[in-house]
């Protein structure tokens, strides 16, 4: 996902982005003072670059903030050339309280925890960038979820007709012929429009259903809208 794709996300939708933004932000503000009431960041990297200035300006424009430093902080890039913070987790202001236990774990620490520290030449294979981790809690209204589950478990009743054993007077009785001719006459005399055609179609279906109910045997079938979505005969 590109940073500019944030503009395509509908307002109030929840999301977060994490990665190497190559931005050294130091104490640049990522929120509008006096308007956005956010906790201050704990700064460990006091160096800046132009990307950091642009990055923080972009965050203010899209109402997002940096998680690093608000839930503990540490250098995310460590090498023989020095240490810096260039990897960030960013998220909308309103999601900040949902994130906690933010931590930065260096690659050497991960390898040592696996007991593999003496097996490899760490200077050649260990990434300079660290692993960012955190916990997050997302809250969903219980009533909405219960309502959705009820909708999934609703049962629909349908009538199934036995069309294999048609009676001899099927569609040839005086009443059905009169009704069909009436629908045909209405269609011939009406304006040629999609609305009219749809209405005539509904009328014709109604005539056929009446004929089927009177002359065909039938049985009731209940279809459950559960996860297996199979028809269940009752």
Secondary structure as GFF3:
##gff-version 3
##sequence-region A 1 234
A	DSSP	three_ten_helix	3	8	.	.	.	ID=ss1
A	DSSP	beta_strand	16	20	.	.	.	ID=ss2
A	DSSP	alpha_helix	50	61	.	.	.	ID=ss3
A	DSSP	beta_strand	64	66	.	.	.	ID=ss4
A	DSSP	beta_strand	77	79	.	.	.	ID=ss5
A	DSSP	beta_strand	82	84	.	.	.	ID=ss6
A	DSSP	beta_strand	87	92	.	.	.	ID=ss7
A	DSSP	three_ten_helix	93	98	.	.	.	ID=ss8
A	DSSP	beta_strand	99	105	.	.	.	ID=ss9
A	DSSP	alpha_helix	107	113	.	.	.	ID=ss10
A	DSSP	alpha_helix	122	125	.	.	.	ID=ss11
A	DSSP	beta_strand	131	136	.	.	.	ID=ss12
A	DSSP	alpha_helix	142	152	.	.	.	ID=ss13
A	DSSP	beta_strand	155	161	.	.	.	ID=ss14
A	DSSP	alpha_helix	174	189	.	.	.	ID=ss15
A	DSSP	alpha_helix	194	215	.	.	.	ID=ss16
A	DSSP	beta_strand	218	224	.	.	.	ID=ss17
A	DSSP	beta_strand	231	233	.	.	.	ID=ss18
###
